[in-house]
Amino acid sequence: MTEHQTEDLTSFVAKMGGDRALRVEENLGQGFVRLRVAEAERRQAAHDIRCSEDIVIEMLRNSRDAQARHIFVATNKDGDERIITMLDDGVGIPHDLWASVFDARVTSKLESVHMDRWGVHGRGMALYSIAENAVSHGVIDSVVGGGTSIRVTSDTTRLSERSDQSSWPVTGSDDEGRMTIERGPHNILRTCCEFALEERGTCEVYVGSPAEMVATMRVRMRPSISNKDLLFLDDLSSLPICERFRVASDARELMQISQQCGLDISERTAHRIIAGQIKPLRSVMARLTHSGSSKGKRAVDLGADRRGLTLSKDDSQEFIRMMERDFAYLADRYYLTLSSQPRIRVAGNRLSVYFEYEGED
């Protein structure tokens, strides 16, 4: 063995010994050790995420816990890499915490955790588990009170996913008339469907390609400030993230806004979106419950629920507030003023909303 090889071996042994010290808290003898907390967390995190679909459900739960009402899941595959960009209108993350939220045990839930069908959420381990299993990860943009965009890239040769990522699940109903997922591949679409069903009434989920999500947010998410205020807005980054797409004045600006939010589209694609060639998508729930679903897919009509539709007081008030905000779109253009709150009426399988307004004399 040469002197150089001896040095290399000595260096390797020293490195392995140092690595062991970093991982082991106590040597208990006879082959047993007590791991350090950081090493135990790293191993658990690596186990928590087994596939692309696990990444999606953890990100969805994270948006839900951030009080998001709308969640947009943009996903595409580039070679062996799965790219998932999730945008929401939740409470947002302060800029100085963008990196820290991917550390172990970092959470906004000091006093509580959320238990759902996927287990406990609130330990501060979801984003850490994603980071441990991803090729790259990060908060692309976030506004306190105005939502967040997070992008995660994984290597599908190391982190598997279902081969069929285009088939929607087949739905049915149980004995009480509640919608269920009957069959279909356990892909990203099904993951979003199961989450949307579980969180029905809490948040709306949209899923599609980056271009489809841009087209959808451009139509579905109207700015929360008036057109007059928009005229004097110098920096679009102060707007809630999901509301920026609608105010783009041309294809180049729409492309720039999209890329700043983590959705990589070309200027040509932006032109197609503005021209209406790329259509906005319905929410996952709307697609599942729509009576005109694709052939071979069994849809469930919410109106067929034998218990009938009864809105809770809180849901009614929240829906009324949403309708008031949406009415502002017409009010600004036609000089209208609501004379009273919108009224909701449910009759049979029809839900109607009535607006009483005063026009310009």
C-alpha positions in Angstrom: 0.0 0.0 0.0 1.4 3.4 -1.0 1.8 6.3 1.4 -1.0 8.1 -0.5 -3.3 5.2 -0.2 -2.6 4.9 3.5 -3.5 8.6 4.0 -6.8 8.0 2.1 -7.7 5.0 4.2 -6.9 6.9 7.4 -9.0 9.8 6.3 -11.9 7.5 5.4 -11.8 5.8 8.8 -11.7 9.1 10.6 -14.6 10.4 8.5 -16.7 7.3 9.2 -15.9 7.6 12.9 -16.9 11.3 12.9 -20.1 10.4 11.0 -20.9 7.8 13.6 -20.4 10.3 16.4 -22.9 12.7 14.7 -25.5 9.9 14.4 -25.1 8.1 17.8 -25.8 9.5 21.2 -24.8 6.4 23.2 -23.2 3.1 22.5 -25.2 0.5 24.5 -22.9 -2.4 23.6 -23.4 -5.7 21.8 -24.3 -3.9 18.6 -27.0 -1.6 20.1 -26.8 2.2 20.0 -29.1 5.1 21.0 -29.5 7.4 18.0 -29.3 11.1 18.3 -32.7 12.9 17.9 -31.6 14.5 14.6 -30.7 11.1 13.1 -33.9 9.5 14.3 -35.9 12.3 12.7 -34.0 12.0 9.5 -34.8 8.3 9.2 -38.4 8.8 10.1 -38.7 11.6 7.5 -37.3 9.4 4.8 -39.9 6.7 5.7 -42.9 9.2 5.8 -42.7 10.0 2.1 -42.7 6.9 -0.2 -44.0 8.3 -3.5 -45.0 11.5 -5.4 -48.6 11.1 -4.1 -47.4 11.3 -0.5 -45.7 14.7 -1.3 -49.0 16.0 -2.7 -51.1 14.9 0.3 -48.7 16.5 2.8 -48.6 19.7 0.8 -52.4 19.8 0.6 -52.7 19.3 4.3 -50.2 22.0 4.9 -52.3 24.5 2.8 -55.5 23.4 4.5 -53.9 24.1 7.9 -52.9 27.5 6.6 -56.6 28.3 6.3 -56.5 28.2 2.5 -59.9 28.4 0.8 -58.5 27.7 -2.7 -55.6 25.3 -3.5 -54.1 25.0 -7.0 -51.9 21.9 -7.7 -49.8 22.4 -10.8 -47.9 19.2 -11.7 -45.8 18.1 -14.7 -43.1 15.6 -15.4 -39.7 16.5 -17.1 -37.8 13.3 -17.9 -37.5 11.4 -14.6 -38.4 14.5 -12.5 -41.8 15.1 -11.0 -42.4 18.9 -10.4 -45.2 19.9 -8.1 -46.0 23.5 -7.5 -48.8 24.3 -5.0 -50.4 27.7 -4.7 -53.0 28.7 -2.1 -54.7 31.7 -0.6 -53.9 30.9 3.0 -52.3 32.9 5.7 -48.8 33.0 4.1 -45.3 32.6 5.5 -43.1 35.6 6.7 -40.1 36.0 4.3 -37.5 35.3 7.0 -39.1 31.9 7.7 -39.1 30.6 4.1 -36.2 28.3 4.6 -36.9 27.5 8.3 -40.4 25.9 7.5 -38.5 22.9 6.0 -36.6 22.3 9.2 -37.7 19.5 11.6 -40.3 20.4 14.3 -41.1 23.9 12.8 -44.8 24.4 13.0 -47.4 27.2 13.4 -49.6 24.8 15.6 -48.2 25.5 19.1 -51.4 24.5 20.9 -53.0 21.9 18.7 -52.5 19.3 16.0 -54.9 18.2 13.3 -56.0 14.6 13.1 -57.5 13.4 9.8 -57.7 10.3 7.8 -54.0 10.5 6.9 -52.9 10.7 10.6 -51.6 13.4 12.8 -50.6 16.7 11.2 -49.0 19.5 13.2 -45.8 17.9 14.4 -43.7 20.2 12.2 -42.4 17.2 10.2 -44.4 17.3 6.9 -42.3 19.8 5.0 -39.1 18.4 6.6 -40.1 14.9 5.3 -40.6 16.3 1.9 -37.3 18.1 1.9 -35.5 14.9 2.9 -36.9 13.0 0.0 -36.9 15.7 -2.8 -34.3 16.7 -5.3 -35.2 20.4 -4.6 -37.7 22.2 -2.6 -38.6 25.8 -1.6 -41.0 28.5 -1.0 -41.2 30.4 -4.3 -43.2 33.3 -3.0 -45.5 34.0 0.0 -47.4 37.0 1.2 -48.5 37.3 4.8 -52.3 37.1 4.6 -52.0 36.5 0.8 -51.1 32.9 0.2 -48.0 30.8 -0.6 -46.4 29.1 -3.6 -44.2 26.1 -2.9 -42.4 24.0 -5.5 -41.0 20.5 -4.9 -39.1 18.4 -7.5 -38.5 14.7 -6.9 -36.6 12.0 -8.8 -39.1 9.3 -9.8 -36.3 6.8 -10.2 -35.8 7.1 -6.5 -39.2 8.2 -5.3 -41.8 6.2 -7.2 -45.2 7.2 -8.4 -48.1 5.5 -10.2 -47.5 4.9 -13.9 -51.0 6.1 -14.8 -51.2 9.8 -13.9 -54.0 10.7 -16.3 -57.0 8.6 -15.1 -59.6 10.1 -12.8 -61.1 7.8 -10.2 -64.6 6.4 -10.5 -67.0 7.7 -7.9 -70.1 6.2 -6.3 -72.2 6.7 -3.2 -72.6 4.7 0.0 -75.9 3.7 1.6 -76.4 7.2 3.1 -76.0 8.9 -0.2 -72.5 10.2 0.5 -70.0 10.3 -2.3 -67.1 7.8 -2.2 -64.2 6.8 -4.4 -64.9 3.4 -5.7 -61.8 2.5 -7.8 -59.0 3.9 -9.9 -55.2 4.2 -9.8 -53.9 5.7 -6.6 -52.3 8.6 -8.5 -52.0 12.3 -7.9 -55.5 12.9 -9.3 -57.0 10.4 -6.9 -55.1 11.9 -4.0 -56.5 15.3 -4.8 -60.0 13.8 -5.1 -59.8 12.0 -1.8 -58.6 15.2 -0.1 -61.3 17.3 -1.7 -64.0 14.9 -0.6 -62.6 14.8 3.0 -62.3 18.6 3.2 -65.6 19.4 1.2 -66.9 22.8 2.4 -63.5 23.8 3.8 -61.5 24.4 0.6 -61.7 24.0 -3.2 -58.9 22.0 -4.9 -57.9 22.4 -8.5 -55.3 20.2 -10.3 -53.7 20.3 -13.7 -50.7 21.4 -15.7 -49.0 24.7 -14.9 -50.6 26.3 -17.9 -54.1 25.1 -16.8 -53.5 26.4 -13.3 -52.6 29.8 -14.7 -55.7 29.9 -16.9 -57.8 28.8 -13.9 -56.5 31.3 -11.4 -56.8 34.1 -14.1 -60.6 33.4 -14.2 -61.5 32.1 -10.7 -59.4 34.4 -8.5 -60.6 38.0 -8.8 -58.5 40.7 -7.2 -59.7 41.7 -3.7 -59.0 45.4 -4.4 -61.0 47.6 -6.7 -60.0 48.5 -10.3 -59.3 52.1 -9.2 -56.8 50.9 -6.6 -55.2 48.6 -9.2 -54.4 51.6 -11.4 -52.2 53.0 -8.6 -50.5 49.7 -7.7 -46.8 49.9 -8.5 -45.8 46.4 -7.4 -47.9 43.4 -8.1 -46.0 41.3 -5.6 -48.0 43.0 -2.9 -51.2 41.4 -4.2 -52.3 38.0 -2.9 -50.4 35.4 -5.0 -53.4 33.7 -6.6 -54.9 37.1 -7.6 -52.0 38.3 -9.6 -52.7 36.4 -12.8 -56.0 38.2 -13.6 -54.4 41.6 -13.6 -51.7 40.8 -16.2 -52.2 43.3 -19.1 -50.6 41.2 -21.8 -48.9 37.8 -22.5 -45.5 38.9 -21.5 -46.6 40.2 -18.1 -48.7 37.0 -17.6 -45.6 34.9 -18.3 -43.5 36.9 -15.9 -46.1 36.7 -13.1 -46.4 33.0 -13.7 -42.7 32.4 -13.5 -42.3 34.5 -10.4 -44.9 32.3 -8.7 -43.1 29.1 -9.7 -45.2 28.2 -12.8 -42.9 28.0 -15.9 -44.9 28.8 -19.0 -43.7 30.4 -22.3 -44.9 33.6 -23.8 -46.6 31.6 -26.5 -48.5 29.6 -23.8 -49.4 32.9 -22.2 -50.9 34.1 -25.5 -52.9 31.0 -25.7 -54.3 31.5 -22.2 -55.3 35.1 -22.9 -56.9 34.0 -26.2 -59.0 31.4 -24.3 -57.3 28.4 -26.1 -56.3 27.0 -22.7 -59.5 26.7 -20.7 -59.8 27.2 -17.0 -60.6 24.0 -15.0 -63.4 23.2 -12.7 -62.6 22.3 -9.1 -62.0 18.7 -8.3 -65.4 18.6 -6.5 -67.2 20.2 -9.4 -65.7 17.6 -11.7 -66.6 14.7 -9.5 -70.2 15.8 -9.0 -70.9 17.1 -12.5 -73.6 15.1 -14.2 -71.9 15.4 -17.5 -68.8 13.5 -16.5 -66.8 11.6 -19.1 -68.1 8.3 -20.3 -67.2 5.4 -18.1 -67.0 7.6 -15.0 -69.8 7.4 -12.6 -70.8 10.8 -11.3 -72.8 11.5 -8.1 -75.4 14.2 -8.1 -75.3 16.1 -4.8 -79.0 16.9 -5.2 -79.7 13.2 -5.1 -78.6 13.0 -1.5 -81.7 11.7 0.3 -81.1 14.1 3.2 -81.3 17.2 1.0 -79.0 20.1 1.1 -78.9 22.1 4.3 -76.4 24.9 4.7 -75.1 25.7 8.1 -75.2 29.3 9.3 -71.5 29.7 9.1 -71.3 28.3 5.6 -74.2 30.5 4.5 -72.5 33.7 5.8 -69.1 32.8 4.3 -70.8 32.1 0.9 -72.7 35.4 1.1 -69.4 37.2 1.8 -67.9 35.5 -1.3 -70.8 36.6 -3.4 -70.5 40.2 -2.2 -66.8 40.2 -3.3 -67.6 38.7 -6.7 -70.5 41.2 -7.2 -67.9 44.0 -6.9 -66.6 42.9 -10.3 -69.9 44.1 -11.9 -70.4 46.9 -9.5 -67.2 48.6 -10.6 -68.1 48.3 -14.3 -71.8 49.3 -14.2 -71.9 51.7 -11.2 -74.0 49.4 -9.1 -74.4 49.3 -5.3 -75.9 46.4 -3.3 -78.9 47.6 -1.3 -78.8 44.5 1.0 -76.9 41.3 1.5 -77.2 38.6 -1.2 -79.9 36.0 -0.4 -79.5 32.3 -0.8 -82.4 30.0 -1.6 -82.3 26.2 -1.8 -85.1 24.4 -3.5 -84.9 20.8 -4.7 -81.6 20.4 -6.4 -81.2 24.1 -7.2 -79.3 26.7 -5.1 -80.1 30.3 -6.1 -78.5 33.6 -5.1 -80.4 36.9 -5.3 -78.8 40.3 -5.5 -80.8 43.5 -4.8 -78.9 46.5 -6.1 -79.3 50.2 -6.9 -78.1 51.5 -10.2 -76.9 54.9 -11.3 -79.9 57.3 -11.9 
